[in-house]
């Protein structure tokens, strides 16, 4: 008896990479290229550049960034999630041809000391003990202390150099209540001291320490670190708490508004190309209507457009389910 060949899958069914039927298959071979913001086969520098190139700043953002640069003051950026607060730092660094952004993500346990430097006293003690155990000569010199001091992102940004570094202090509103005030003196003085180096004898007045970005060790004289060009400091906040007035008056404040239809279209084109922009007018309109009812981030729109335009189209019913899931409001009130 002749066997009946299974009917070929409908073209739209090939969208399902994982089928859930327990039968092994090579579905991954059909995957289209990943979204630009989820590619990991390139160097970190390339990814930072791509973030910068896809950023679109409105006039108010440009004005406030320039004010902060002229005044040598930190820029405190607030706004809804997904409005590009963090990406702004990469845009500034790329456009001005500065070195890679120094990134300090803030948590409830972050302290000023962590941002400035870390001294691995235990590591140095262990190496000293190891040297003594392996050597029969008494009085061997202690290991170079500079190999056990690593500047943090803030400490690295404050190194003396002819051109400023861009420092991103991300989500400061998550910090302990004291951190904003602790930053004030460092911002005002443009420097700080490393007590472990201040106590060294005169013949060790210059010590080469490690930096946060893993570049060559840099000299620190008499334990003092002080900038010659104040860094471009961009501090982000999701507005989850208020900051002390003393901190606020030392910052230039910027509120990033949610992008409108034209700016969203430009963002889509920057990330996914002109063709995706032309195909996404209806999705942008739907996104704006949903955003008026609940909190949505721009990257949710980009995810929805990628799924709709990546080349592997899901069945219509599945696409509607995906759109509902991807564009689900972030706040409980809008869900």
Beta strands, then each sheet from edge to edge (+ up, - down):
strand 1: 74-79
strand 2: 102-105
strand 3: 117-119
strand 4: 149-151
strand 5: 166-170
strand 6: 191-193
strand 7: 206-209
strand 8: 218-221
strand 9: 224-226
strand 10: 232-237
strand 11: 251-256
sheet 1: 2+ 5+ 10+ 1+ 11+
sheet 2: 3+ 4-
sheet 3: 6+ 9-
sheet 4: 7+ 8-
end
